[in-house]
Each structure stands twice: as structure tokens, then as C-alpha cells.
Amino acid sequence: MGHLQPLNIFLRQEIDRMQRVVNVVRTTLSELKLAIDGCIIMSEHLRDALDCMYDARTPANWKRVRIDSPTVPRYQ
């Protein structure tokens, strides 16, 4: 019953949340690299992501998948 202990369940949920964030960031950065290289068209969300990164801000599409967890404080 080790995998059903509350701490293990909590850890699995945290890993799933973080994995969603990592996937969105990875996809955005991959698409951004392709757009900068001229392989794909620079979309509005990619332009926004590039501008936000230049200004040291979090892109809007990354904020939508933020980690909603009781242990992680929300920063606006």
C-alpha cells in the first residue's frame, strides 16, 4: 500500500502539475526557435512570448497553465 499513502498521492499530483507546465514551456520555446529560424510563421502568441521573455515577464499562455496547488503561492 506504499503507493496509496497520502504523501505519494500528493507527490504524483505535484509531478503531474509540473509536467503540464514543462510541456507548455517546451512547446512554446520549440515553436519560437522555428519561427526565429523562419521555418514557421510567427504567431501572435509567439510574438507575445518573445516580447515577454525580452522584458523578463511570464508569457500569458504560460500563466494559463500555472501550478494550482495549495503549497505554491500565487503571484499576480
N, CA, C and O atoms as a Tripos MOL2 file, in Angstrom:
@<TRIPOS>MOLECULE
protein
  304   303    76     0     0
PROTEIN
NO_CHARGES

@<TRIPOS>ATOM
      1 N           0.8230   -1.2110    0.0000 N.3       1 MET1
      2 CA          0.0000    0.0000    0.0000 C.3       1 MET1
      3 C           0.8530    1.2550    0.0000 C.2       1 MET1
      4 O           0.3320    2.3380    0.2670 O.2       1 MET1
      5 N           2.1450    1.1520   -0.2890 N.am      2 GLY2
      6 CA          3.0020    2.3060   -0.2770 C.3       2 GLY2
      7 C           2.6080    3.3560   -1.2980 C.2       2 GLY2
      8 O           2.7570    4.5530   -1.0510 O.2       2 GLY2
      9 N           2.1040    2.9160   -2.4480 N.am      3 HIS3
     10 CA          1.7450    3.8780   -3.4890 C.3       3 HIS3
     11 C           0.4270    4.5810   -3.2050 C.2       3 HIS3
     12 O           0.0940    5.5440   -3.8950 O.2       3 HIS3
     13 N          -0.3310    4.1340   -2.2140 N.am      4 LEU4
     14 CA         -1.6040    4.7670   -1.8710 C.3       4 LEU4
     15 C          -1.4950    5.6630   -0.6410 C.2       4 LEU4
     16 O          -2.4990    6.2050   -0.1810 O.2       4 LEU4
     17 N          -0.3090    5.8200   -0.1160 N.am      5 GLN5
     18 CA         -0.1420    6.6940    1.0360 C.3       5 GLN5
     19 C          -0.3430    8.1430    0.6040 C.2       5 GLN5
     20 O           0.0080    8.5020   -0.5200 O.2       5 GLN5
     21 N          -0.8980    8.9780    1.4700 N.am      6 PRO6
     22 CA         -1.2030   10.3670    1.1110 C.3       6 PRO6
     23 C          -0.0270   11.1460    0.5470 C.2       6 PRO6
     24 O          -0.2010   11.9330   -0.3830 O.2       6 PRO6
     25 N           1.1580   10.9430    1.0880 N.am      7 LEU7
     26 CA          2.3170   11.6790    0.5870 C.3       7 LEU7
     27 C           2.6470   11.2860   -0.8500 C.2       7 LEU7
     28 O           3.0150   12.1400   -1.6570 O.2       7 LEU7
     29 N           2.5190   10.0130   -1.1730 N.am      8 ASN8
     30 CA          2.7750    9.5580   -2.5380 C.3       8 ASN8
     31 C           1.7240   10.0790   -3.5110 C.2       8 ASN8
     32 O           2.0490   10.4320   -4.6450 O.2       8 ASN8
     33 N           0.4790   10.1300   -3.0790 N.am      9 ILE9
     34 CA         -0.5900   10.6860   -3.9160 C.3       9 ILE9
     35 C          -0.3280   12.1600   -4.1610 C.2       9 ILE9
     36 O          -0.4490   12.6360   -5.2900 O.2       9 ILE9
     37 N           0.0290   12.8840   -3.1110 N.am     10 PHE10
     38 CA          0.3400   14.3070   -3.2420 C.3      10 PHE10
     39 C           1.5100   14.5300   -4.1990 C.2      10 PHE10
     40 O           1.4560   15.4130   -5.0550 O.2      10 PHE10
     41 N           2.5590   13.7350   -4.0540 N.am     11 LEU11
     42 CA          3.7290   13.8560   -4.9230 C.3      11 LEU11
     43 C           3.3570   13.6100   -6.3750 C.2      11 LEU11
     44 O           3.8220   14.3370   -7.2520 O.2      11 LEU11
     45 N           2.5460   12.6230   -6.6500 N.am     12 ARG12
     46 CA          2.1170   12.3230   -8.0250 C.3      12 ARG12
     47 C           1.3340   13.5030   -8.6110 C.2      12 ARG12
     48 O           1.5210   13.8540   -9.7760 O.2      12 ARG12
     49 N           0.4670   14.1080   -7.8150 N.am     13 GLN13
     50 CA         -0.3050   15.2580   -8.2760 C.3      13 GLN13
     51 C           0.6110   16.4330   -8.5870 C.2      13 GLN13
     52 O           0.4150   17.1230   -9.5880 O.2      13 GLN13
     53 N           1.6060   16.6670   -7.7420 N.am     14 GLU14
     54 CA          2.5500   17.7570   -7.9850 C.3      14 GLU14
     55 C           3.3740   17.5090   -9.2520 C.2      14 GLU14
     56 O           3.6310   18.4330  -10.0230 O.2      14 GLU14
     57 N           3.7790   16.2710   -9.4560 N.am     15 ILE15
     58 CA          4.5340   15.9300  -10.6580 C.3      15 ILE15
     59 C           3.6810   16.1480  -11.9040 C.2      15 ILE15
     60 O           4.1710   16.6750  -12.9040 O.2      15 ILE15
     61 N           2.4160   15.7500  -11.8560 N.am     16 ASP16
     62 CA          1.5150   15.9530  -12.9980 C.3      16 ASP16
     63 C           1.3240   17.4360  -13.3090 C.2      16 ASP16
     64 O           1.3170   17.8320  -14.4740 O.2      16 ASP16
     65 N           1.1700   18.2460  -12.2760 N.am     17 ARG17
     66 CA          1.0090   19.6910  -12.4800 C.3      17 ARG17
     67 C           2.2520   20.3040  -13.1050 C.2      17 ARG17
     68 O           2.1610   21.0940  -14.0450 O.2      17 ARG17
     69 N           3.4050   19.9370  -12.5800 N.am     18 MET18
     70 CA          4.6550   20.4860  -13.0940 C.3      18 MET18
     71 C           4.9080   20.0110  -14.5270 C.2      18 MET18
     72 O           5.4370   20.7660  -15.3430 O.2      18 MET18
     73 N           4.5410   18.7880  -14.8310 N.am     19 GLN19
     74 CA          4.7360   18.2590  -16.1740 C.3      19 GLN19
     75 C           3.9190   19.0360  -17.2020 C.2      19 GLN19
     76 O           4.3810   19.2530  -18.3220 O.2      19 GLN19
     77 N           2.7040   19.4570  -16.8320 N.am     20 ARG20
     78 CA          1.8930   20.2920  -17.7450 C.3      20 ARG20
     79 C           2.6020   21.6010  -18.0410 C.2      20 ARG20
     80 O           2.6420   22.0450  -19.1880 O.2      20 ARG20
     81 N           3.1600   22.2190  -17.0140 N.am     21 VAL21
     82 CA          3.8750   23.4820  -17.1950 C.3      21 VAL21
     83 C           5.1060   23.2720  -18.0810 C.2      21 VAL21
     84 O           5.3500   24.0530  -19.0010 O.2      21 VAL21
     85 N           5.8680   22.2380  -17.8090 N.am     22 VAL22
     86 CA          7.0720   21.9580  -18.5970 C.3      22 VAL22
     87 C           6.7210   21.7130  -20.0600 C.2      22 VAL22
     88 O           7.4290   22.1850  -20.9490 O.2      22 VAL22
     89 N           5.6480   20.9870  -20.3210 N.am     23 ASN23
     90 CA          5.2410   20.7110  -21.7030 C.3      23 ASN23
     91 C           4.8700   21.9840  -22.4530 C.2      23 ASN23
     92 O           5.2440   22.1470  -23.6150 O.2      23 ASN23
     93 N           4.1460   22.8780  -21.8100 N.am     24 VAL24
     94 CA          3.7500   24.1310  -22.4660 C.3      24 VAL24
     95 C           4.9780   24.9970  -22.7400 C.2      24 VAL24
     96 O           5.0980   25.5770  -23.8200 O.2      24 VAL24
     97 N           5.8830   25.0890  -21.7790 N.am     25 VAL25
     98 CA          7.1010   25.8900  -21.9600 C.3      25 VAL25
     99 C           7.9550   25.2950  -23.0780 C.2      25 VAL25
    100 O           8.4580   26.0230  -23.9330 O.2      25 VAL25
    101 N           8.1160   23.9840  -23.0700 N.am     26 ARG26
    102 CA          8.9220   23.3200  -24.1050 C.3      26 ARG26
    103 C           8.3250   23.5410  -25.5040 C.2      26 ARG26
    104 O           9.0520   23.8280  -26.4550 O.2      26 ARG26
    105 N           7.0110   23.4060  -25.6170 N.am     27 THR27
    106 CA          6.3510   23.6120  -26.9100 C.3      27 THR27
    107 C           6.5250   25.0420  -27.3960 C.2      27 THR27
    108 O           6.8420   25.2730  -28.5630 O.2      27 THR27
    109 N           6.3170   25.9970  -26.5050 N.am     28 THR28
    110 CA          6.4580   27.4000  -26.8810 C.3      28 THR28
    111 C           7.8780   27.7090  -27.3340 C.2      28 THR28
    112 O           8.0760   28.3720  -28.3520 O.2      28 THR28
    113 N           8.8650   27.2320  -26.5850 N.am     29 LEU29
    114 CA         10.2530   27.5150  -26.9440 C.3      29 LEU29
    115 C          10.6530   26.8340  -28.2550 C.2      29 LEU29
    116 O          11.3970   27.4080  -29.0510 O.2      29 LEU29
    117 N          10.1670   25.6230  -28.4780 N.am     30 SER30
    118 CA         10.4560   24.9330  -29.7450 C.3      30 SER30
    119 C           9.8520   25.6770  -30.9260 C.2      30 SER30
    120 O          10.5090   25.8700  -31.9480 O.2      30 SER30
    121 N           8.5880   26.0960  -30.7820 N.am     31 GLU31
    122 CA          7.9280   26.8430  -31.8450 C.3      31 GLU31
    123 C           8.6000   28.2020  -32.0590 C.2      31 GLU31
    124 O           8.7190   28.6690  -33.1910 O.2      31 GLU31
    125 N           9.0300   28.8230  -30.9830 N.am     32 LEU32
    126 CA          9.7010   30.1110  -31.0880 C.3      32 LEU32
    127 C          11.0280   29.9800  -31.8340 C.2      32 LEU32
    128 O          11.3700   30.8380  -32.6470 O.2      32 LEU32
    129 N          11.7600   28.9320  -31.5640 N.am     33 LYS33
    130 CA         13.0120   28.6910  -32.2800 C.3      33 LYS33
    131 C          12.7460   28.4900  -33.7750 C.2      33 LYS33
    132 O          13.4700   29.0240  -34.6150 O.2      33 LYS33
    133 N          11.7080   27.7180  -34.1010 N.am     34 LEU34
    134 CA         11.3630   27.5060  -35.5090 C.3      34 LEU34
    135 C          10.9360   28.8110  -36.1810 C.2      34 LEU34
    136 O          11.2730   29.0540  -37.3400 O.2      34 LEU34
    137 N          10.1980   29.6460  -35.4570 N.am     35 ALA35
    138 CA          9.7520   30.9220  -36.0170 C.3      35 ALA35
    139 C          10.9330   31.8610  -36.2420 C.2      35 ALA35
    140 O          10.9840   32.5490  -37.2620 O.2      35 ALA35
    141 N          11.8680   31.9010  -35.3200 N.am     36 ILE36
    142 CA         13.0480   32.7590  -35.4740 C.3      36 ILE36
    143 C          13.8960   32.2820  -36.6530 C.2      36 ILE36
    144 O          14.4700   33.0930  -37.3800 O.2      36 ILE36
    145 N          13.9720   30.9560  -36.8400 N.am     37 ASP37
    146 CA         14.7280   30.3950  -37.9630 C.3      37 ASP37
    147 C          14.0030   30.5770  -39.3000 C.2      37 ASP37
    148 O          14.5970   30.3840  -40.3600 O.2      37 ASP37
    149 N          12.7250   30.9480  -39.2500 N.am     38 GLY38
    150 CA         11.9620   31.1640  -40.4760 C.3      38 GLY38
    151 C          11.2670   29.9260  -41.0090 C.2      38 GLY38
    152 O          10.7890   29.9250  -42.1440 O.2      38 GLY38
    153 N          11.2040   28.8780  -40.2120 N.am     39 CYS39
    154 CA         10.5570   27.6360  -40.6530 C.3      39 CYS39
    155 C           9.0420   27.6900  -40.5130 C.2      39 CYS39
    156 O           8.3280   27.0510  -41.2870 O.2      39 CYS39
    157 N           8.5490   28.4350  -39.5480 N.am     40 ILE40
    158 CA          7.1080   28.6180  -39.3750 C.3      40 ILE40
    159 C           6.8180   30.1020  -39.2350 C.2      40 ILE40
    160 O           7.7230   30.9090  -39.0240 O.2      40 ILE40
    161 N           5.5470   30.4490  -39.3530 N.am     41 ILE41
    162 CA          5.1380   31.8510  -39.2350 C.3      41 ILE41
    163 C           5.0340   32.2250  -37.7610 C.2      41 ILE41
    164 O           4.5200   31.4550  -36.9500 O.2      41 ILE41
    165 N           5.5210   33.4000  -37.4280 N.am     42 MET42
    166 CA          5.4760   33.8990  -36.0510 C.3      42 MET42
    167 C           4.0310   34.2910  -35.7290 C.2      42 MET42
    168 O           3.5150   35.2770  -36.2560 O.2      42 MET42
    169 N           3.3890   33.5110  -34.8640 N.am     43 SER43
    170 CA          2.0040   33.7930  -34.4930 C.3      43 SER43
    171 C           1.9630   34.8660  -33.3990 C.2      43 SER43
    172 O           2.9920   35.2870  -32.8720 O.2      43 SER43
    173 N           0.7620   35.2810  -33.0850 N.am     44 GLU44
    174 CA          0.5780   36.3220  -32.0610 C.3      44 GLU44
    175 C           1.0580   35.8370  -30.6950 C.2      44 GLU44
    176 O           1.7120   36.5820  -29.9660 O.2      44 GLU44
    177 N           0.7340   34.5880  -30.3470 N.am     45 HIS45
    178 CA          1.1600   34.1020  -29.0220 C.3      45 HIS45
    179 C           2.6780   33.9140  -28.9650 C.2      45 HIS45
    180 O           3.2680   34.0510  -27.8930 O.2      45 HIS45
    181 N           3.3150   33.6060  -30.0820 N.am     46 LEU46
    182 CA          4.7780   33.5040  -30.0920 C.3      46 LEU46
    183 C           5.4200   34.8790  -29.9840 C.2      46 LEU46
    184 O           6.4310   35.0490  -29.3040 O.2      46 LEU46
    185 N           4.8280   35.8560  -30.6560 N.am     47 ARG47
    186 CA          5.3350   37.2290  -30.5610 C.3      47 ARG47
    187 C           5.2010   37.7330  -29.1250 C.2      47 ARG47
    188 O           6.1010   38.3820  -28.5910 O.2      47 ARG47
    189 N           4.0610   37.4210  -28.5150 N.am     48 ASP48
    190 CA          3.8460   37.8170  -27.1180 C.3      48 ASP48
    191 C           4.8600   37.1340  -26.2050 C.2      48 ASP48
    192 O           5.4100   37.7640  -25.3020 O.2      48 ASP48
    193 N           5.1060   35.8480  -26.4400 N.am     49 ALA49
    194 CA          6.0780   35.1200  -25.6150 C.3      49 ALA49
    195 C           7.4740   35.7170  -25.7620 C.2      49 ALA49
    196 O           8.1900   35.8790  -24.7740 O.2      49 ALA49
    197 N           7.8550   36.0390  -26.9770 N.am     50 LEU50
    198 CA          9.1730   36.6250  -27.2120 C.3      50 LEU50
    199 C           9.2980   37.9920  -26.5340 C.2      50 LEU50
    200 O          10.3130   38.2820  -25.9010 O.2      50 LEU50
    201 N           8.2780   38.8240  -26.6670 N.am     51 ASP51
    202 CA          8.2880   40.1340  -26.0180 C.3      51 ASP51
    203 C           8.3560   40.0100  -24.4980 C.2      51 ASP51
    204 O           9.0940   40.7400  -23.8360 O.2      51 ASP51
    205 N           7.5810   39.0800  -23.9590 N.am     52 CYS52
    206 CA          7.5740   38.8870  -22.5070 C.3      52 CYS52
    207 C           8.9310   38.4080  -22.0010 C.2      52 CYS52
    208 O           9.4200   38.8820  -20.9760 O.2      52 CYS52
    209 N           9.5320   37.4740  -22.7170 N.am     53 MET53
    210 CA         10.8450   36.9780  -22.2920 C.3      53 MET53
    211 C          11.8960   38.0760  -22.3760 C.2      53 MET53
    212 O          12.7800   38.1590  -21.5240 O.2      53 MET53
    213 N          11.8040   38.9160  -23.3960 N.am     54 TYR54
    214 CA         12.7450   40.0270  -23.5310 C.3      54 TYR54
    215 C          12.6150   40.9920  -22.3480 C.2      54 TYR54
    216 O          13.6070   41.5360  -21.8640 O.2      54 TYR54
    217 N          11.3670   41.1940  -21.8890 N.am     55 ASP55
    218 CA         11.0980   42.1000  -20.7740 C.3      55 ASP55
    219 C          11.1530   41.4060  -19.4090 C.2      55 ASP55
    220 O          10.8000   42.0110  -18.3970 O.2      55 ASP55
    221 N          11.5890   40.1470  -19.3720 N.am     56 ALA56
    222 CA         11.6780   39.3520  -18.1350 C.3      56 ALA56
    223 C          10.3220   39.1920  -17.4600 C.2      56 ALA56
    224 O          10.2070   39.2680  -16.2370 O.2      56 ALA56
    225 N           9.2870   38.9690  -18.2880 N.am     57 ARG57
    226 CA          7.9370   38.7030  -17.7810 C.3      57 ARG57
    227 C           7.5230   37.2960  -18.1900 C.2      57 ARG57
    228 O           8.1370   36.6960  -19.0720 O.2      57 ARG57
    229 N           6.4910   36.7730  -17.5540 N.am     58 THR58
    230 CA          5.9690   35.4580  -17.8850 C.3      58 THR58
    231 C           4.9490   35.5840  -19.0120 C.2      58 THR58
    232 O           4.0090   36.3700  -18.8960 O.2      58 THR58
    233 N           5.1090   34.8290  -20.1010 N.am     59 PRO59
    234 CA          4.1330   34.8760  -21.1990 C.3      59 PRO59
    235 C           2.7400   34.4500  -20.7370 C.2      59 PRO59
    236 O           2.5980   33.6420  -19.8190 O.2      59 PRO59
    237 N           1.7200   35.0020  -21.3820 N.am     60 ALA60
    238 CA          0.3360   34.7660  -20.9810 C.3      60 ALA60
    239 C          -0.0500   33.2970  -21.0840 C.2      60 ALA60
    240 O          -0.7480   32.7790  -20.2130 O.2      60 ALA60
    241 N           0.3990   32.6160  -22.1470 N.am     61 ASN61
    242 CA          0.0000   31.2160  -22.2760 C.3      61 ASN61
    243 C           0.6700   30.3330  -21.2200 C.2      61 ASN61
    244 O           0.1720   29.2440  -20.9340 O.2      61 ASN61
    245 N           1.7810   30.7750  -20.6370 N.am     62 TRP62
    246 CA          2.3900   30.0350  -19.5390 C.3      62 TRP62
    247 C           1.6110   30.2620  -18.2440 C.2      62 TRP62
    248 O           1.5080   29.3630  -17.4100 O.2      62 TRP62
    249 N           1.0700   31.4510  -18.0840 N.am     63 LYS63
    250 CA          0.3020   31.7530  -16.8720 C.3      63 LYS63
    251 C          -0.9820   30.9370  -16.8100 C.2      63 LYS63
    252 O          -1.4630   30.6040  -15.7270 O.2      63 LYS63
    253 N          -1.5390   30.6150  -17.9880 N.am     64 ARG64
    254 CA         -2.7870   29.8590  -18.0040 C.3      64 ARG64
    255 C          -2.6190   28.4500  -17.4470 C.2      64 ARG64
    256 O          -3.5830   27.8750  -16.9420 O.2      64 ARG64
    257 N          -1.4360   27.8880  -17.5260 N.am     65 VAL65
    258 CA         -1.2040   26.5340  -17.0240 C.3      65 VAL65
    259 C          -0.4070   26.5520  -15.7310 C.2      65 VAL65
    260 O           0.2640   25.5770  -15.3960 O.2      65 VAL65
    261 N          -0.4810   27.6490  -15.0140 N.am     66 ARG66
    262 CA          0.2810   27.7500  -13.7750 C.3      66 ARG66
    263 C          -0.1080   26.6210  -12.8270 C.2      66 ARG66
    264 O          -1.1600   25.9980  -12.9670 O.2      66 ARG66
    265 N           0.7360   26.3890  -11.9000 N.am     67 ILE67
    266 CA          0.5140   25.3000  -10.9540 C.3      67 ILE67
    267 C          -0.4900   25.7690   -9.9060 C.2      67 ILE67
    268 O          -0.1960   26.6560   -9.1050 O.2      67 ILE67
    269 N          -1.6780   25.1640   -9.9200 N.am     68 ASP68
    270 CA         -2.6750   25.4620   -8.8980 C.3      68 ASP68
    271 C          -2.5350   24.4230   -7.7850 C.2      68 ASP68
    272 O          -3.0830   23.3240   -7.8560 O.2      68 ASP68
    273 N          -1.8070   24.7980   -6.7910 N.am     69 SER69
    274 CA         -1.5180   23.8890   -5.7000 C.3      69 SER69
    275 C          -1.5810   24.6520   -4.3940 C.2      69 SER69
    276 O          -1.1940   25.8190   -4.3390 O.2      69 SER69
    277 N          -2.0620   24.0140   -3.3490 N.am     70 PRO70
    278 CA         -2.1160   24.6960   -2.0500 C.3      70 PRO70
    279 C          -0.7260   25.0220   -1.5010 C.2      70 PRO70
    280 O          -0.6000   25.8790   -0.6260 O.2      70 PRO70
    281 N           0.3180   24.3550   -1.9960 N.am     71 THR71
    282 CA          1.6540   24.5730   -1.4620 C.3      71 THR71
    283 C           2.4180   25.6500   -2.2360 C.2      71 THR71
    284 O           3.4760   26.0910   -1.7890 O.2      71 THR71
    285 N           1.8990   26.0760   -3.3860 N.am     72 VAL72
    286 CA          2.5850   27.0490   -4.2070 C.3      72 VAL72
    287 C           1.8130   28.3600   -4.1710 C.2      72 VAL72
    288 O           0.6620   28.3980   -4.6060 O.2      72 VAL72
    289 N           2.4090   29.4370   -3.6670 N.am     73 PRO73
    290 CA          1.6940   30.7150   -3.6150 C.3      73 PRO73
    291 C           1.4760   31.2850   -4.9960 C.2      73 PRO73
    292 O           2.2970   31.0820   -5.8900 O.2      73 PRO73
    293 N           0.3870   31.9930   -5.1790 N.am     74 ARG74
    294 CA          0.0850   32.6290   -6.4620 C.3      74 ARG74
    295 C           0.6390   34.0420   -6.4600 C.2      74 ARG74
    296 O           0.4270   34.8100   -5.5210 O.2      74 ARG74
    297 N           1.3470   34.3690   -7.5180 N.am     75 TYR75
    298 CA          1.8640   35.7210   -7.7000 C.3      75 TYR75
    299 C           1.1780   36.3230   -8.9080 C.2      75 TYR75
    300 O           1.1540   35.7160   -9.9780 O.2      75 TYR75
    301 N           0.6350   37.4760   -8.7500 N.am     76 GLN76
    302 CA         -0.0950   38.1310   -9.8510 C.3      76 GLN76
    303 C           0.7940   39.0640  -10.6000 C.2      76 GLN76
    304 O           0.3550   39.7020  -11.5560 O.2      76 GLN76
@<TRIPOS>BOND
     1     1     2 1
     2     2     3 1
     3     3     4 2
     4     3     5 am
     5     5     6 1
     6     6     7 1
     7     7     8 2
     8     7     9 am
     9     9    10 1
    10    10    11 1
    11    11    12 2
    12    11    13 am
    13    13    14 1
    14    14    15 1
    15    15    16 2
    16    15    17 am
    17    17    18 1
    18    18    19 1
    19    19    20 2
    20    19    21 am
    21    21    22 1
    22    22    23 1
    23    23    24 2
    24    23    25 am
    25    25    26 1
    26    26    27 1
    27    27    28 2
    28    27    29 am
    29    29    30 1
    30    30    31 1
    31    31    32 2
    32    31    33 am
    33    33    34 1
    34    34    35 1
    35    35    36 2
    36    35    37 am
    37    37    38 1
    38    38    39 1
    39    39    40 2
    40    39    41 am
    41    41    42 1
    42    42    43 1
    43    43    44 2
    44    43    45 am
    45    45    46 1
    46    46    47 1
    47    47    48 2
    48    47    49 am
    49    49    50 1
    50    50    51 1
    51    51    52 2
    52    51    53 am
    53    53    54 1
    54    54    55 1
    55    55    56 2
    56    55    57 am
    57    57    58 1
    58    58    59 1
    59    59    60 2
    60    59    61 am
    61    61    62 1
    62    62    63 1
    63    63    64 2
    64    63    65 am
    65    65    66 1
    66    66    67 1
    67    67    68 2
    68    67    69 am
    69    69    70 1
    70    70    71 1
    71    71    72 2
    72    71    73 am
    73    73    74 1
    74    74    75 1
    75    75    76 2
    76    75    77 am
    77    77    78 1
    78    78    79 1
    79    79    80 2
    80    79    81 am
    81    81    82 1
    82    82    83 1
    83    83    84 2
    84    83    85 am
    85    85    86 1
    86    86    87 1
    87    87    88 2
    88    87    89 am
    89    89    90 1
    90    90    91 1
    91    91    92 2
    92    91    93 am
    93    93    94 1
    94    94    95 1
    95    95    96 2
    96    95    97 am
    97    97    98 1
    98    98    99 1
    99    99   100 2
   100    99   101 am
   101   101   102 1
   102   102   103 1
   103   103   104 2
   104   103   105 am
   105   105   106 1
   106   106   107 1
   107   107   108 2
   108   107   109 am
   109   109   110 1
   110   110   111 1
   111   111   112 2
   112   111   113 am
   113   113   114 1
   114   114   115 1
   115   115   116 2
   116   115   117 am
   117   117   118 1
   118   118   119 1
   119   119   120 2
   120   119   121 am
   121   121   122 1
   122   122   123 1
   123   123   124 2
   124   123   125 am
   125   125   126 1
   126   126   127 1
   127   127   128 2
   128   127   129 am
   129   129   130 1
   130   130   131 1
   131   131   132 2
   132   131   133 am
   133   133   134 1
   134   134   135 1
   135   135   136 2
   136   135   137 am
   137   137   138 1
   138   138   139 1
   139   139   140 2
   140   139   141 am
   141   141   142 1
   142   142   143 1
   143   143   144 2
   144   143   145 am
   145   145   146 1
   146   146   147 1
   147   147   148 2
   148   147   149 am
   149   149   150 1
   150   150   151 1
   151   151   152 2
   152   151   153 am
   153   153   154 1
   154   154   155 1
   155   155   156 2
   156   155   157 am
   157   157   158 1
   158   158   159 1
   159   159   160 2
   160   159   161 am
   161   161   162 1
   162   162   163 1
   163   163   164 2
   164   163   165 am
   165   165   166 1
   166   166   167 1
   167   167   168 2
   168   167   169 am
   169   169   170 1
   170   170   171 1
   171   171   172 2
   172   171   173 am
   173   173   174 1
   174   174   175 1
   175   175   176 2
   176   175   177 am
   177   177   178 1
   178   178   179 1
   179   179   180 2
   180   179   181 am
   181   181   182 1
   182   182   183 1
   183   183   184 2
   184   183   185 am
   185   185   186 1
   186   186   187 1
   187   187   188 2
   188   187   189 am
   189   189   190 1
   190   190   191 1
   191   191   192 2
   192   191   193 am
   193   193   194 1
   194   194   195 1
   195   195   196 2
   196   195   197 am
   197   197   198 1
   198   198   199 1
   199   199   200 2
   200   199   201 am
   201   201   202 1
   202   202   203 1
   203   203   204 2
   204   203   205 am
   205   205   206 1
   206   206   207 1
   207   207   208 2
   208   207   209 am
   209   209   210 1
   210   210   211 1
   211   211   212 2
   212   211   213 am
   213   213   214 1
   214   214   215 1
   215   215   216 2
   216   215   217 am
   217   217   218 1
   218   218   219 1
   219   219   220 2
   220   219   221 am
   221   221   222 1
   222   222   223 1
   223   223   224 2
   224   223   225 am
   225   225   226 1
   226   226   227 1
   227   227   228 2
   228   227   229 am
   229   229   230 1
   230   230   231 1
   231   231   232 2
   232   231   233 am
   233   233   234 1
   234   234   235 1
   235   235   236 2
   236   235   237 am
   237   237   238 1
   238   238   239 1
   239   239   240 2
   240   239   241 am
   241   241   242 1
   242   242   243 1
   243   243   244 2
   244   243   245 am
   245   245   246 1
   246   246   247 1
   247   247   248 2
   248   247   249 am
   249   249   250 1
   250   250   251 1
   251   251   252 2
   252   251   253 am
   253   253   254 1
   254   254   255 1
   255   255   256 2
   256   255   257 am
   257   257   258 1
   258   258   259 1
   259   259   260 2
   260   259   261 am
   261   261   262 1
   262   262   263 1
   263   263   264 2
   264   263   265 am
   265   265   266 1
   266   266   267 1
   267   267   268 2
   268   267   269 am
   269   269   270 1
   270   270   271 1
   271   271   272 2
   272   271   273 am
   273   273   274 1
   274   274   275 1
   275   275   276 2
   276   275   277 am
   277   277   278 1
   278   278   279 1
   279   279   280 2
   280   279   281 am
   281   281   282 1
   282   282   283 1
   283   283   284 2
   284   283   285 am
   285   285   286 1
   286   286   287 1
   287   287   288 2
   288   287   289 am
   289   289   290 1
   290   290   291 1
   291   291   292 2
   292   291   293 am
   293   293   294 1
   294   294   295 1
   295   295   296 2
   296   295   297 am
   297   297   298 1
   298   298   299 1
   299   299   300 2
   300   299   301 am
   301   301   302 1
   302   302   303 1
   303   303   304 2
@<TRIPOS>SUBSTRUCTURE
     1 MET1         2 RESIDUE 1 A MET
     2 GLY2         6 RESIDUE 1 A GLY
     3 HIS3        10 RESIDUE 1 A HIS
     4 LEU4        14 RESIDUE 1 A LEU
     5 GLN5        18 RESIDUE 1 A GLN
     6 PRO6        22 RESIDUE 1 A PRO
     7 LEU7        26 RESIDUE 1 A LEU
     8 ASN8        30 RESIDUE 1 A ASN
     9 ILE9        34 RESIDUE 1 A ILE
    10 PHE10       38 RESIDUE 1 A PHE
    11 LEU11       42 RESIDUE 1 A LEU
    12 ARG12       46 RESIDUE 1 A ARG
    13 GLN13       50 RESIDUE 1 A GLN
    14 GLU14       54 RESIDUE 1 A GLU
    15 ILE15       58 RESIDUE 1 A ILE
    16 ASP16       62 RESIDUE 1 A ASP
    17 ARG17       66 RESIDUE 1 A ARG
    18 MET18       70 RESIDUE 1 A MET
    19 GLN19       74 RESIDUE 1 A GLN
    20 ARG20       78 RESIDUE 1 A ARG
    21 VAL21       82 RESIDUE 1 A VAL
    22 VAL22       86 RESIDUE 1 A VAL
    23 ASN23       90 RESIDUE 1 A ASN
    24 VAL24       94 RESIDUE 1 A VAL
    25 VAL25       98 RESIDUE 1 A VAL
    26 ARG26      102 RESIDUE 1 A ARG
    27 THR27      106 RESIDUE 1 A THR
    28 THR28      110 RESIDUE 1 A THR
    29 LEU29      114 RESIDUE 1 A LEU
    30 SER30      118 RESIDUE 1 A SER
    31 GLU31      122 RESIDUE 1 A GLU
    32 LEU32      126 RESIDUE 1 A LEU
    33 LYS33      130 RESIDUE 1 A LYS
    34 LEU34      134 RESIDUE 1 A LEU
    35 ALA35      138 RESIDUE 1 A ALA
    36 ILE36      142 RESIDUE 1 A ILE
    37 ASP37      146 RESIDUE 1 A ASP
    38 GLY38      150 RESIDUE 1 A GLY
    39 CYS39      154 RESIDUE 1 A CYS
    40 ILE40      158 RESIDUE 1 A ILE
    41 ILE41      162 RESIDUE 1 A ILE
    42 MET42      166 RESIDUE 1 A MET
    43 SER43      170 RESIDUE 1 A SER
    44 GLU44      174 RESIDUE 1 A GLU
    45 HIS45      178 RESIDUE 1 A HIS
    46 LEU46      182 RESIDUE 1 A LEU
    47 ARG47      186 RESIDUE 1 A ARG
    48 ASP48      190 RESIDUE 1 A ASP
    49 ALA49      194 RESIDUE 1 A ALA
    50 LEU50      198 RESIDUE 1 A LEU
    51 ASP51      202 RESIDUE 1 A ASP
    52 CYS52      206 RESIDUE 1 A CYS
    53 MET53      210 RESIDUE 1 A MET
    54 TYR54      214 RESIDUE 1 A TYR
    55 ASP55      218 RESIDUE 1 A ASP
    56 ALA56      222 RESIDUE 1 A ALA
    57 ARG57      226 RESIDUE 1 A ARG
    58 THR58      230 RESIDUE 1 A THR
    59 PRO59      234 RESIDUE 1 A PRO
    60 ALA60      238 RESIDUE 1 A ALA
    61 ASN61      242 RESIDUE 1 A ASN
    62 TRP62      246 RESIDUE 1 A TRP
    63 LYS63      250 RESIDUE 1 A LYS
    64 ARG64      254 RESIDUE 1 A ARG
    65 VAL65      258 RESIDUE 1 A VAL
    66 ARG66      262 RESIDUE 1 A ARG
    67 ILE67      266 RESIDUE 1 A ILE
    68 ASP68      270 RESIDUE 1 A ASP
    69 SER69      274 RESIDUE 1 A SER
    70 PRO70      278 RESIDUE 1 A PRO
    71 THR71      282 RESIDUE 1 A THR
    72 VAL72      286 RESIDUE 1 A VAL
    73 PRO73      290 RESIDUE 1 A PRO
    74 ARG74      294 RESIDUE 1 A ARG
    75 TYR75      298 RESIDUE 1 A TYR
    76 GLN76      302 RESIDUE 1 A GLN
